[in-house]
Amino acid sequence: MATVTPHPETHLDPRRWWALGALVASMLVLGFDMTILNVALPTMAGELGASTGEQQWMADAYVVVFAALMLPAGLLGDRFGRRRMLMVGLGVFLAGSLVGALAGDVTWVVAARAVMGVGGALVMPLALSVLPSLFPPTERTKAVGIISAASALGMPLGPIIGGWLLDHFWWGSVFLINVPMAAIGIAACLFLLPETRDPSSPKVDAVSTALTAAGLGALIYAIIEAPNRGWGDLLMLALIAGSVVLLAALVVRERRSVRPMLDMSLLAHRGFLLNAVAATLVMFVLSGLMFVLPQYLQAVLGNDAFGTGVRMLPMMGGLMVAARAAQPVVERFGSRGVVSAGLVVLAFAALLGSRTTVESGYGFTALWLSIAGLGFGFAVVPAMDGALATLPADRAGSGSGLLMTLRQVGGAIGIALLGSLLASAFRDRLDVTGLPEGAADTARESVVAAHIVADRAGAPDLVTSANSAYVHGMGLVLLVCGIASLVAALLAGAFLPNTESNTGSRDVAGTPAPDMAPAPADGRQ
């Protein structure tokens, strides 16, 4: 595959650091966009009247589109120019953010999030793939490490910035903040980045892209809507069966392709497969937890949006600390022990959190959140590093892309499945005795809706029941997360190859961030 050779004078040009700053701003937007939205969801649910299922779609619309389009987006950059497509991605993300900021109902917010997913799928791989044209090999490790750190930094910044915006402005401001950062990125790409491309890369397979998007979309839709319609509903069964057929067709097509976009044969590498499963599970748990937690902190404990963001910091802090400390620990004990231990810690934190009651207060929540953050960090960094370490050098790019795609799919399913479990438990446990049928149906939609109905109807008992029902549902979600993490820890301890730190991948990407693969998602440096 063609490699862009930096110009001999590139390392003397100080503009490259300004360009890197613009790329950092772009990645920072992607890093905190999801956590900003999670903090905003309770507020948006109240003002837009969004049910739990609609809140799941506001979160998942972005993730599903992102996961489906990330691999073809990297190929588009290779074929038509990485700078050009990066600018297009930033422009699409900017447009989606504007639509989200001005949206007046849930449908438009979901549509805006889907558009933002298209932009994000272009920005994520291409922001990394243009770095070789800016930096010589001696500086490239530092540059990619800075971008990885920016993506990680977005996770704790998201709740803080989102909470502050919601306390001072309308909910659309959490989308509007993306506009100036994306605009700066577009201007910097236009004036500072050289154009690069790789005509020898595989062509974008429109059929495989359509199969991915349709299969994932049908599966996520069925999981989100099943609690309302019933798992035995014919439409739900048809959607699940259809998603299985579509995704199976994708696997068959990609396996027969001479140059596949999604190289499924990589899963034959035991080390890659097991590490990818571990990393995907962590994303599954993290996304589900980030969906249920803000509503608990805001609706049940009564914090405002900014206070909710601040109270999520223990988990982010634990994750950041563990992500930075993981590599030395791997060098001492090997990846198998660290990944297994991280998953055990995560399981302990989730099982501890499942014991949360309405009377527990924030102190107990902060304790298990901190432990969960440590488990996340110690599990995901060596798992991602170990996955790529098992691959031949000429397949590191496709392996990185497959790993990132699996993680995004895990995140989407986590939000859908765990959010649906929460919705079902909440609806079954909520006591709406004495309420008119319309008010009772509204109260069942979410804990935020129940609080609004209770306030209008003057029914304090409904608030008590809603809080209790939500905490019960959150406890079930955490119990499922704990059991899944414990099973994964046992499998990792029994079957995961024991490797030391993958110095090769660190030479490429520096210190991996919690939500970044240790190499560019399209692998083209």
Disulfide bonds with the S-S distance in Angstrom:
none
